[in-house]
Amino acid sequence: MEATLNRIAEKILGLDEASLNSLWNKYKLRMEQFDTGKEWEKSVIIFFIINSVRAKNQIFNEHILSSRKGGPGSKRPPKKKPDLKIIK
């Protein structure tokens, strides 16, 4: 089961987010029109796959921006002023 899920995840990671986003509304509308058939079930799964890719990319982008700004989640320590003393 886990190997199958890993293969599915690899395929999903290879999909283009812009193309997925263009399908979001289509599958949202299909999902909202409840039906007991397999097509409705697949629409729900597809809708949530699209949302998961969007969420993953949002989290990824937030962490990248945060690390560039030195904010929370940054791997680089924030720059501090050096402790300097005036010596005459």
DSSP file (Angstrom, degrees, kcal/mol; ACC not computed):
  #  RESIDUE AA STRUCTURE BP1 BP2  ACC     N-H-->O    O-->H-N    N-H-->O    O-->H-N    TCO  KAPPA ALPHA  PHI   PSI    X-CA   Y-CA   Z-CA
    1    1 A M     >        0   0    0      0, 0.0     4,-2.4     0, 0.0     5,-0.2   0.000 360.0 360.0 360.0 -46.3    0.0    0.0    0.0
    2    2 A E  H  >  +     0   0    0      1,-0.2     4,-2.3     2,-0.2     5,-0.2   0.888 360.0  52.3 -64.5 -38.4    2.7    2.4    1.0
    3    3 A A  H  > S+     0   0    0      2,-0.2     4,-2.1     1,-0.2    -1,-0.2   0.898 109.4  50.2 -63.7 -39.9    4.7    1.8   -2.2
    4    4 A T  H  > S+     0   0    0      2,-0.2     4,-2.3     1,-0.2    -2,-0.2   0.924 110.5  49.0 -63.6 -44.6    1.6    2.5   -4.3
    5    5 A L  H  X S+     0   0    0     -4,-2.4     4,-2.6     1,-0.2    -2,-0.2   0.878 109.6  52.7 -63.3 -37.2    1.0    5.8   -2.4
    6    6 A N  H  X S+     0   0    0     -4,-2.3     4,-2.2     2,-0.2    -1,-0.2   0.902 109.2  48.9 -64.9 -40.5    4.6    6.7   -3.0
    7    7 A R  H  X S+     0   0    0     -4,-2.1     4,-2.1     2,-0.2    -2,-0.2   0.910 111.8  49.4 -64.6 -41.5    4.3    6.1   -6.7
    8    8 A I  H  X S+     0   0    0     -4,-2.3     4,-2.5     1,-0.2    -2,-0.2   0.929 110.6  50.4 -62.1 -44.7    1.1    8.2   -6.8
    9    9 A A  H  X S+     0   0    0     -4,-2.6     4,-2.6     1,-0.2    -2,-0.2   0.895 108.3  52.8 -61.6 -40.6    2.8   11.0   -4.9
   10   10 A E  H  X S+     0   0    0     -4,-2.2     4,-0.9     1,-0.2    -1,-0.2   0.914 110.9  46.9 -61.1 -42.7    5.7   11.0   -7.3
   11   11 A K  H >< S+     0   0    0     -4,-2.1     3,-0.5     1,-0.2     4,-0.3   0.910 112.1  50.0 -66.1 -41.3    3.4   11.3  -10.3
   12   12 A I  H >< S+     0   0    0     -4,-2.5     3,-1.7     1,-0.2    -2,-0.2   0.899 105.8  56.3 -64.8 -40.5    1.4   14.1   -8.6
   13   13 A L  H 3< S+     0   0    0     -4,-2.6    -1,-0.2     1,-0.3    -2,-0.2   0.761 102.6  57.8 -62.7 -23.6    4.7   16.0   -7.8
   14   14 A G  T << S+     0   0    0     -4,-0.9    -1,-0.3    -3,-0.5    -2,-0.2   0.517  86.2 102.8 -83.5  -5.5    5.4   15.9  -11.5
   15   15 A L  S <  S-     0   0    0     -3,-1.7     2,-0.4    -4,-0.3     3,-0.0  -0.497  80.2-110.0 -81.5 149.8    2.2   17.7  -12.5
   16   16 A D     >  -     0   0    0     -2,-0.2     4,-2.2     1,-0.1     5,-0.2  -0.653  18.0-147.6 -80.5 124.8    2.2   21.4  -13.4
   17   17 A E  H  > S+     0   0    0     -2,-0.4     4,-3.0     1,-0.2     5,-0.2   0.880  97.0  54.9 -62.4 -39.0    0.5   23.5  -10.7
   18   18 A A  H  > S+     0   0    0      1,-0.2     4,-1.6     2,-0.2    -1,-0.2   0.911 109.4  47.3 -62.5 -41.2   -0.9   26.0  -13.2
   19   19 A S  H  > S+     0   0    0      2,-0.2     4,-0.6     1,-0.2    -1,-0.2   0.900 112.8  49.4 -65.6 -40.4   -2.6   23.2  -15.2
   20   20 A L  H >X S+     0   0    0     -4,-2.2     3,-1.3     1,-0.2     4,-0.7   0.924 108.2  53.5 -63.4 -43.8   -4.0   21.8  -12.0
   21   21 A N  H >X S+     0   0    0     -4,-3.0     3,-0.7     1,-0.3     4,-0.5   0.835 101.5  59.5 -61.6 -32.0   -5.3   25.2  -10.9
   22   22 A S  H 3< S+     0   0    0     -4,-1.6     4,-0.3     1,-0.2    -1,-0.3   0.734 108.5  45.6 -68.9 -19.7   -7.1   25.6  -14.2
   23   23 A L  H <X S+     0   0    0     -3,-1.3     4,-2.1    -4,-0.6     5,-0.3   0.522  87.5  92.6 -96.3  -8.1   -9.1   22.4  -13.4
   24   24 A W  H <X S+     0   0    0     -3,-0.7     4,-2.1    -4,-0.7     5,-0.2   0.913  86.8  45.0 -55.5 -51.3   -9.8   23.4   -9.8
   25   25 A N  H  X S+     0   0    0     -4,-0.5     4,-2.5     1,-0.2    -1,-0.2   0.884 109.9  56.1 -64.0 -39.2  -13.2   25.0  -10.4
   26   26 A K  H  > S+     0   0    0     -4,-0.3     4,-1.9     1,-0.2    -1,-0.2   0.934 113.2  39.9 -57.1 -48.5  -14.3   22.2  -12.7
   27   27 A Y  H  X S+     0   0    0     -4,-2.1     4,-2.3     2,-0.2    -1,-0.2   0.781 111.3  57.8 -77.3 -26.0  -13.8   19.6  -10.0
   28   28 A K  H  X S+     0   0    0     -4,-2.1     4,-2.0    -5,-0.3    -2,-0.2   0.938 109.4  45.4 -64.1 -46.3  -15.2   21.8   -7.3
   29   29 A L  H  X S+     0   0    0     -4,-2.5     4,-0.9     2,-0.2    -2,-0.2   0.905 113.5  49.2 -64.1 -42.2  -18.5   22.1   -9.2
   30   30 A R  H >< S+     0   0    0     -4,-1.9     3,-0.6    -5,-0.2    -1,-0.2   0.905 110.8  50.6 -62.8 -41.2  -18.5   18.3   -9.9
   31   31 A M  H 3< S+     0   0    0     -4,-2.3    -1,-0.2     1,-0.2    -2,-0.2   0.881 105.4  56.0 -64.8 -38.6  -17.9   17.5   -6.3
   32   32 A E  H 3< S+     0   0    0     -4,-2.0     2,-1.3     1,-0.2    -1,-0.2   0.709  93.3  73.8 -68.7 -19.8  -20.7   19.8   -5.1
   33   33 A Q  S << S-     0   0    0     -4,-0.9    -1,-0.2    -3,-0.6    -4,-0.0  -0.669  88.6-145.9 -95.4  80.9  -23.2   17.9   -7.3
   34   34 A F        +     0   0    0     -2,-1.3     2,-0.3     2,-0.1    -2,-0.1  -0.100  29.2 162.3 -54.0 140.2  -23.4   14.8   -5.1
   35   35 A D        -     0   0    0      2,-0.2    -1,-0.0    -4,-0.1    -2,-0.0  -0.960  42.6-130.3-150.8 157.6  -23.9   11.5   -6.8
   36   36 A T  S    S+     0   0    0     -2,-0.3     2,-0.1     4,-0.1    -2,-0.1   0.376  74.5 105.2 -93.9   5.4  -23.4    7.9   -5.7
   37   37 A G  S  > S-     0   0    0      1,-0.1     4,-1.7     4,-0.0     3,-0.3  -0.328  83.2-110.6 -87.0 167.4  -21.3    7.0   -8.8
   38   38 A K  H  > S+     0   0    0      1,-0.2     4,-2.8     2,-0.2     5,-0.2   0.825 114.3  62.0 -62.1 -34.7  -17.6    6.4   -9.3
   39   39 A E  H  > S+     0   0    0      1,-0.2     4,-2.1     2,-0.2    -1,-0.2   0.904 104.5  47.4 -62.6 -40.6  -17.3    9.6  -11.4
   40   40 A W  H  > S+     0   0    0     -3,-0.3     4,-2.1     2,-0.2    -1,-0.2   0.933 111.6  51.0 -64.6 -44.3  -18.4   11.7   -8.4
   41   41 A E  H  X S+     0   0    0     -4,-1.7     4,-2.1     1,-0.2    -2,-0.2   0.912 110.7  48.4 -59.0 -44.0  -15.9    9.8   -6.1
   42   42 A K  H  X S+     0   0    0     -4,-2.8     4,-2.9     1,-0.2    -1,-0.2   0.882 108.0  55.4 -64.3 -37.5  -13.1   10.4   -8.6
   43   43 A S  H  X S+     0   0    0     -4,-2.1     4,-2.6    -5,-0.2    -1,-0.2   0.901 107.3  49.5 -61.8 -40.5  -14.0   14.1   -8.8
   44   44 A V  H  X S+     0   0    0     -4,-2.1     4,-2.1     2,-0.2    -2,-0.2   0.932 112.5  47.2 -63.5 -45.8  -13.7   14.4   -5.0
   45   45 A I  H  X S+     0   0    0     -4,-2.1     4,-2.0     1,-0.2    -2,-0.2   0.927 113.3  48.2 -62.1 -45.7  -10.3   12.7   -5.0
   46   46 A I  H  X S+     0   0    0     -4,-2.9     4,-2.5     1,-0.2    -1,-0.2   0.912 109.3  53.7 -62.0 -43.3   -9.1   14.9   -7.9
   47   47 A F  H  X S+     0   0    0     -4,-2.6     4,-2.2     1,-0.2    -1,-0.2   0.921 111.8  44.5 -57.6 -45.3  -10.3   18.1   -6.2
   48   48 A F  H  X S+     0   0    0     -4,-2.1     4,-2.2     2,-0.2    -1,-0.2   0.794 109.2  56.0 -74.5 -27.1   -8.4   17.2   -3.0
   49   49 A I  H  X S+     0   0    0     -4,-2.0     4,-2.2     2,-0.2    -2,-0.2   0.938 109.0  47.8 -63.9 -46.3   -5.3   16.3   -5.0
   50   50 A I  H  X S+     0   0    0     -4,-2.5     4,-2.2     1,-0.2    -2,-0.2   0.930 113.1  48.2 -59.2 -45.6   -5.3   19.7   -6.6
   51   51 A N  H  X S+     0   0    0     -4,-2.2     4,-2.7     1,-0.2    -1,-0.2   0.862 108.9  53.7 -64.3 -35.5   -5.8   21.3   -3.2
   52   52 A S  H  X S+     0   0    0     -4,-2.2     4,-2.6     2,-0.2    -1,-0.2   0.894 109.0  48.2 -67.5 -38.2   -3.0   19.3   -1.7
   53   53 A V  H  X S+     0   0    0     -4,-2.2     4,-2.4     2,-0.2    -2,-0.2   0.912 112.9  48.8 -65.8 -41.9   -0.6   20.4   -4.4
   54   54 A R  H  X S+     0   0    0     -4,-2.2     4,-2.2     2,-0.2    -2,-0.2   0.922 113.3  46.8 -62.7 -44.3   -1.6   24.0   -3.9
   55   55 A A  H  X S+     0   0    0     -4,-2.7     4,-2.6     2,-0.2     5,-0.2   0.916 111.6  51.2 -64.8 -43.3   -1.2   23.7   -0.1
   56   56 A K  H  X S+     0   0    0     -4,-2.6     4,-2.5     1,-0.2    -2,-0.2   0.920 112.2  46.3 -59.7 -44.5    2.2   22.1   -0.5
   57   57 A N  H  X S+     0   0    0     -4,-2.4     4,-2.8     2,-0.2    -1,-0.2   0.870 110.9  52.6 -68.2 -36.0    3.4   24.8   -2.8
   58   58 A Q  H  X S+     0   0    0     -4,-2.2     4,-2.3     2,-0.2    -2,-0.2   0.938 112.4  44.5 -63.7 -46.7    2.1   27.5   -0.5
   59   59 A I  H  X S+     0   0    0     -4,-2.6     4,-2.2     2,-0.2    -2,-0.2   0.922 114.1  50.6 -62.6 -44.3    3.9   26.0    2.5
   60   60 A F  H  X S+     0   0    0     -4,-2.5     4,-2.2    -5,-0.2    -2,-0.2   0.935 111.7  46.9 -58.6 -49.0    7.0   25.6    0.4
   61   61 A N  H  X S+     0   0    0     -4,-2.8     4,-2.7     1,-0.2     5,-0.2   0.882 110.1  53.0 -63.7 -39.2    7.0   29.2   -0.8
   62   62 A E  H  X S+     0   0    0     -4,-2.3     4,-2.4     1,-0.2    -1,-0.2   0.909 110.7  47.2 -62.2 -41.7    6.3   30.6    2.7
   63   63 A H  H  X S+     0   0    0     -4,-2.2     4,-2.4     2,-0.2    -2,-0.2   0.884 111.6  50.4 -68.4 -38.1    9.4   28.7    4.0
   64   64 A I  H  X S+     0   0    0     -4,-2.2     4,-1.8     2,-0.2    -2,-0.2   0.948 113.6  45.0 -63.9 -47.7   11.6   29.9    1.2
   65   65 A L  H  X S+     0   0    0     -4,-2.7     4,-1.6     1,-0.2    -2,-0.2   0.905 113.4  51.0 -62.3 -41.6   10.5   33.5    1.7
   66   66 A S  H  X>S+     0   0    0     -4,-2.4     5,-2.6    -5,-0.2     4,-0.8   0.899 109.3  49.6 -63.7 -41.2   11.0   33.2    5.4
   67   67 A S  H  <5S+     0   0    0     -4,-2.4    -1,-0.2     1,-0.2    -2,-0.2   0.833 109.8  51.8 -69.8 -30.3   14.5   31.7    5.1
   68   68 A R  H  <5S+     0   0    0     -4,-1.8    -1,-0.2     1,-0.2    -2,-0.2   0.817 113.6  44.1 -73.0 -29.6   15.5   34.5    2.7
   69   69 A K  H  <5S-     0   0    0     -4,-1.6    -1,-0.2    -5,-0.2    -2,-0.2   0.521 113.2-117.3 -91.0  -6.6   14.3   37.1    5.2
   70   70 A G  T  <5 +     0   0    0     -4,-0.8    -3,-0.2    -5,-0.1     3,-0.1   0.733  68.3 139.0  77.9  22.0   15.9   35.4    8.2
   71   71 A G    > < -     0   0    0     -5,-2.6     3,-1.9     1,-0.2    -1,-0.1   0.000  61.9 -39.4 -85.1-166.6   12.5   34.8    9.8
   72   72 A P  T 3  S+     0   0    0      0, 0.0    -1,-0.2     0, 0.0     3,-0.1  -0.267 130.5  28.4 -56.9 139.9   11.1   31.8   11.6
   73   73 A G  T 3  S+     0   0    0      1,-0.3     2,-0.2    -3,-0.1    -6,-0.1   0.381  87.3 140.5  88.8  -4.7   12.2   28.6   10.0
   74   74 A S    <   -     0   0    0     -3,-1.9    -1,-0.3    -8,-0.2    -7,-0.1  -0.497  45.5-154.0 -72.7 139.2   15.3   30.1    8.7
   75   75 A K  S    S+     0   0    0     -2,-0.2    -1,-0.1    -3,-0.1    -8,-0.0   0.695  76.7  78.3 -85.5 -20.1   18.4   27.9    8.8
   76   76 A R  S    S-     0   0    0     -9,-0.2    -2,-0.1     1,-0.0     3,-0.1  -0.733  88.6-118.5 -88.7 136.0   20.7   30.9    9.0
   77   77 A P        -     0   0    0      0, 0.0    -2,-0.1     0, 0.0     3,-0.1  -0.449  38.2 -99.1 -69.5 146.2   21.1   32.6   12.3
   78   78 A P        -     0   0    0      0, 0.0     2,-0.2     0, 0.0    -8,-0.1  -0.337  42.2-102.8 -65.2 147.8   20.0   36.3   12.3
   79   79 A K        -     0   0    0     -3,-0.1     2,-0.3     1,-0.0    -3,-0.0  -0.498  40.9-166.4 -72.5 137.9   22.8   38.8   12.0
   80   80 A K        -     0   0    0     -2,-0.2     3,-0.0    -3,-0.1    -1,-0.0  -0.858  28.1-100.5-120.8 157.2   23.7   40.6   15.2
   81   81 A K        -     0   0    0     -2,-0.3     2,-0.1     1,-0.1     0, 0.0  -0.582  45.8-113.0 -72.4 138.3   25.7   43.6   15.9
   82   82 A P        -     0   0    0      0, 0.0     2,-1.1     0, 0.0    -1,-0.1  -0.425  27.2-109.4 -70.6 148.7   29.2   42.7   17.0
   83   83 A D        +     0   0    0     -2,-0.1     2,-0.4    -3,-0.0    -3,-0.0  -0.690  52.3 171.7 -78.7 101.3   30.1   43.5   20.7
   84   84 A L        -     0   0    0     -2,-1.1     2,-0.4     2,-0.0    -3,-0.0  -0.891  19.0-159.4-115.2 144.4   32.6   46.3   20.1
   85   85 A K        -     0   0    0     -2,-0.4     2,-0.6     2,-0.0    -2,-0.0  -0.949  22.8-119.9-121.1 143.6   34.2   48.6   22.7
   86   86 A I        -     0   0    0     -2,-0.4     2,-0.5     2,-0.0    -2,-0.0  -0.716  32.1-170.4 -81.6 124.6   35.8   51.9   22.1
   87   87 A I              0   0    0     -2,-0.6    -2,-0.0     1,-0.1     0, 0.0  -0.971 360.0 360.0-119.5 129.0   39.5   51.8   23.1
   88   88 A K              0   0    0     -2,-0.5    -1,-0.1     0, 0.0    -2,-0.0   0.391 360.0 360.0-109.9 360.0   41.6   54.9   23.3
